[in-house]
Amino acid sequence: MSSSYQETAGTDAPSSLGERGRHDHGFAKMLFNSPEFIFLFLPAAIVLHFYLARHSIDAAILAAALASLAFYAWWSPAYALLPAGSIAANFCLANHIANTREPAARRWLFAGLAANLAVLGYYKYAGFLMSLFDARTPAAADVPLALSFTTFVQIAMLIDIHRRRAPLNFRHYALFVLFFPHLIAGPIVRWSELGAQIADRTRYRPDWNNIALGMTIFVCGLGKKLLIADPVAIHVAPVFEAAARGEAVTLVAAWVAAIGYSMQLYFDFSGYSDMAVGLGLLFNLRLPVNFAAPLRATSIIDLWRRWHVTLSRFLRDFLYVPLGGARAGIPRHYFSLFVTMLLGGLWHGAAWTFIAWGAFHGLLLAVNHAWRSMRGPARGGHRRGGLFLGWLATFVAFAVGMVFFRAADMAAAAALLKAMAGFGGAPLAPAIVLPWDLWAVRHGYVGDDFVRAWWGSTMSVAGTLRIAAAAAIALLAPDTMEITDYREGDPRSDWRRRFARAAWQPSWPWLVATGALFLATFDAMNKVSEFLYYQF
Amino acid sequence: MNAHRYSQALIALAAATFILVVAANIAIDAQGVFGVSANAANRNTRYFSFNGYEKAAAVTDGLLFGSSRGNGIDPADLAEYLPASRFAAFAVEAGLITDHLPVLEYALRRQAEDARRLRAIFLLLDADLFGTTPFTNQRIGTQLAPELTGEPRLRFWWRYLTAIQFAAWRNELAARRGARVAVPAAHGRGRGG
């Protein structure tokens, strides 16, 4: 029987978006927010790793690498051959580059880059490219899990090896690429930062400080995903789906959905990144910070220094700078920015919507740089009003961009953008088709006509309040990395606020808070959905 | 409190919660999938109906697909009026045709493999639910049987083993308490009798 009926396992409440691991290949992905991962796989992997480390560090590294491969193979055993083969090939190539003189080493480097990109292109972009020629709608690509991330990690490694000419250890390299906390959706790690940690033999004994910190960060990430991102998602989806069907969407519903999806994506992906950092700490490996409270950014330039930091860093070092960066004159600078963001958008998926999203942000960055060069450096710092306007413009632009990111296709994106401009049409269906506002309407807290006029039939007042609460948390509450003062890969750290009283430390109040948060997430675990960035 | 004790306390909390949830799910068996509670108050009607069909598939040549209103129809009555000798009833809460499609596809394939054919299918759906999201696989109590989804059986049971479901546990325990009180009364041996 087809597995297409396998969708969700909820507990007591329905969840229209809930999806506990789609069975793409007859198997489900093992998600960080699943009981099998938390209660079976993770304890087994950690115990095995540190037990073997007492006898042989090489065996411990190998066990962690194999456990990571098993984590990947849980999704599809057959596809596990792809990362395994890719690691073997890149390892041989890297060592060859390290032991070869110029210019041959450079040629091997380019051959390696081309081969990695060719594999990525074959799986991710072939259908899309073909559709450009035969004018058909491309079928959804069956992209192997984590391919985009492992490709970038290995490309960065080859370039790093070419620069430093240091040969690799196979076990270390395998663990570097496969290490399950970052394998599927980042953070995109560098050999220069993780390779040295793997080689450090003092890291193979359990460190209770790291374990305490790691578990706390992991639980915070779980909370972001299960208690904020997923509950927001069920309100966002109907609006985007209605726009895709060409149905009427009101101005309020369109804006709430765009902002809601911004919240969903932020809490989903930053929650995942928190979990990855926390898991890394359980193995005494420090992964880089991936989100620096980006929704508080006061400019697009600032936003891209704080959103998906490791991808921005990769694009800057391996695309923007080689293209000329800021050194080759203003036209070239803006061109470099635009192309970098365009390709960054394309990296997220083979679709015009992602290309449009990347181009939109490329334009915004160019405009932001032009504005800065026109205005000159701010004397005596920024005023509060100016910062607020900067934040508002950044936030609105980001939410508008999210429409391209979330929409099924360009027509759906255009329909929603039209609705955001106030031309979405009047809803024909009765307002209260969604159950969320029924209680408030029955008790007279809100009128049916009021809901129909402003929210239409796709968004609810309750959903709007939930999204507003998520936005308040994103903007006002301290971020996980602020609370725990975790700073790996975040040398500037100028975005952090001071939370002296709320700062995490191993204490009874924090134990109670973390334990309560864990219990709440466990309750939500059986209606979990996949992480959005798994699809990239 | 040092990091060691903090970590140990968190690990102990997680482990204890997990063990308690698993124990509660087995002992209470709110959906009746572990065979502990044969008449579970919240039983997964999709799973139970399918199991019933599986046991009698060789002699079943009629299917009743309905919403919960279908529970009011006796399959034996249907067999009297429709050209099928035995009906399997699939009546589920807010049942739509999309809820029943997996069963229909499975039954058609099964019948074809056994060189038999279905003779009648009776639909009793709620028109006012058309266009709404089907409940199937949306809740722990509406999961389809593994045979229908292709899901490994172990994973199906693992889900029921690890789900926190306070409302279902409470309903099941209340139903059991009610049954204990009601049964003696029915036999004239209650408190009043």
HADDOCK unambig.tbl for C-alpha pairs under 7 A between the chains (distance, minus, plus):
assign (segid A and resid 1 and name CA) (segid B and resid 106 and name CA) 6.94 0.50 0.50
assign (segid A and resid 1 and name CA) (segid B and resid 148 and name CA) 5.98 0.50 0.50
assign (segid A and resid 1 and name CA) (segid B and resid 149 and name CA) 6.33 0.50 0.50
assign (segid A and resid 1 and name CA) (segid B and resid 150 and name CA) 5.93 0.50 0.50
assign (segid A and resid 2 and name CA) (segid B and resid 149 and name CA) 6.44 0.50 0.50
assign (segid A and resid 2 and name CA) (segid B and resid 150 and name CA) 6.60 0.50 0.50
assign (segid A and resid 3 and name CA) (segid B and resid 149 and name CA) 4.77 0.50 0.50
assign (segid A and resid 3 and name CA) (segid B and resid 150 and name CA) 5.32 0.50 0.50
assign (segid A and resid 5 and name CA) (segid B and resid 149 and name CA) 5.70 0.50 0.50
assign (segid A and resid 6 and name CA) (segid B and resid 137 and name CA) 6.84 0.50 0.50
assign (segid A and resid 6 and name CA) (segid B and resid 149 and name CA) 5.43 0.50 0.50
assign (segid A and resid 7 and name CA) (segid B and resid 137 and name CA) 5.90 0.50 0.50
assign (segid A and resid 8 and name CA) (segid B and resid 137 and name CA) 4.87 0.50 0.50
assign (segid A and resid 8 and name CA) (segid B and resid 138 and name CA) 5.12 0.50 0.50
assign (segid A and resid 9 and name CA) (segid B and resid 137 and name CA) 5.68 0.50 0.50
assign (segid A and resid 9 and name CA) (segid B and resid 138 and name CA) 5.68 0.50 0.50
assign (segid A and resid 9 and name CA) (segid B and resid 139 and name CA) 5.27 0.50 0.50
assign (segid A and resid 9 and name CA) (segid B and resid 140 and name CA) 5.25 0.50 0.50
assign (segid A and resid 9 and name CA) (segid B and resid 143 and name CA) 6.86 0.50 0.50
assign (segid A and resid 10 and name CA) (segid B and resid 138 and name CA) 5.43 0.50 0.50
assign (segid A and resid 10 and name CA) (segid B and resid 139 and name CA) 3.81 0.50 0.50
assign (segid A and resid 10 and name CA) (segid B and resid 140 and name CA) 4.92 0.50 0.50
assign (segid A and resid 11 and name CA) (segid B and resid 139 and name CA) 5.21 0.50 0.50
assign (segid A and resid 11 and name CA) (segid B and resid 140 and name CA) 4.79 0.50 0.50
assign (segid A and resid 11 and name CA) (segid B and resid 163 and name CA) 6.51 0.50 0.50
assign (segid A and resid 11 and name CA) (segid B and resid 164 and name CA) 6.92 0.50 0.50
assign (segid A and resid 11 and name CA) (segid B and resid 165 and name CA) 5.79 0.50 0.50
assign (segid A and resid 12 and name CA) (segid B and resid 139 and name CA) 6.22 0.50 0.50
assign (segid A and resid 12 and name CA) (segid B and resid 140 and name CA) 6.97 0.50 0.50
assign (segid A and resid 12 and name CA) (segid B and resid 165 and name CA) 6.22 0.50 0.50
assign (segid A and resid 12 and name CA) (segid B and resid 167 and name CA) 6.89 0.50 0.50
assign (segid A and resid 13 and name CA) (segid B and resid 139 and name CA) 6.47 0.50 0.50
assign (segid A and resid 14 and name CA) (segid B and resid 138 and name CA) 5.37 0.50 0.50
assign (segid A and resid 14 and name CA) (segid B and resid 139 and name CA) 5.70 0.50 0.50
assign (segid A and resid 15 and name CA) (segid B and resid 138 and name CA) 6.05 0.50 0.50
assign (segid A and resid 16 and name CA) (segid B and resid 138 and name CA) 6.94 0.50 0.50
assign (segid A and resid 35 and name CA) (segid B and resid 162 and name CA) 6.79 0.50 0.50
assign (segid A and resid 208 and name CA) (segid B and resid 3 and name CA) 5.58 0.50 0.50
assign (segid A and resid 208 and name CA) (segid B and resid 4 and name CA) 5.10 0.50 0.50
assign (segid A and resid 208 and name CA) (segid B and resid 7 and name CA) 6.86 0.50 0.50
assign (segid A and resid 209 and name CA) (segid B and resid 3 and name CA) 5.18 0.50 0.50
assign (segid A and resid 211 and name CA) (segid B and resid 7 and name CA) 6.47 0.50 0.50
assign (segid A and resid 212 and name CA) (segid B and resid 3 and name CA) 5.62 0.50 0.50
assign (segid A and resid 212 and name CA) (segid B and resid 6 and name CA) 6.42 0.50 0.50
assign (segid A and resid 212 and name CA) (segid B and resid 7 and name CA) 4.86 0.50 0.50
assign (segid A and resid 506 and name CA) (segid B and resid 1 and name CA) 6.06 0.50 0.50
assign (segid A and resid 506 and name CA) (segid B and resid 2 and name CA) 5.82 0.50 0.50
assign (segid A and resid 506 and name CA) (segid B and resid 3 and name CA) 5.35 0.50 0.50
assign (segid A and resid 506 and name CA) (segid B and resid 6 and name CA) 5.74 0.50 0.50
assign (segid A and resid 507 and name CA) (segid B and resid 1 and name CA) 5.18 0.50 0.50
assign (segid A and resid 507 and name CA) (segid B and resid 6 and name CA) 6.95 0.50 0.50
assign (segid A and resid 508 and name CA) (segid B and resid 1 and name CA) 6.88 0.50 0.50
assign (segid A and resid 511 and name CA) (segid B and resid 6 and name CA) 6.50 0.50 0.50
assign (segid A and resid 515 and name CA) (segid B and resid 10 and name CA) 6.45 0.50 0.50
assign (segid A and resid 523 and name CA) (segid B and resid 164 and name CA) 5.37 0.50 0.50
assign (segid A and resid 526 and name CA) (segid B and resid 163 and name CA) 5.81 0.50 0.50
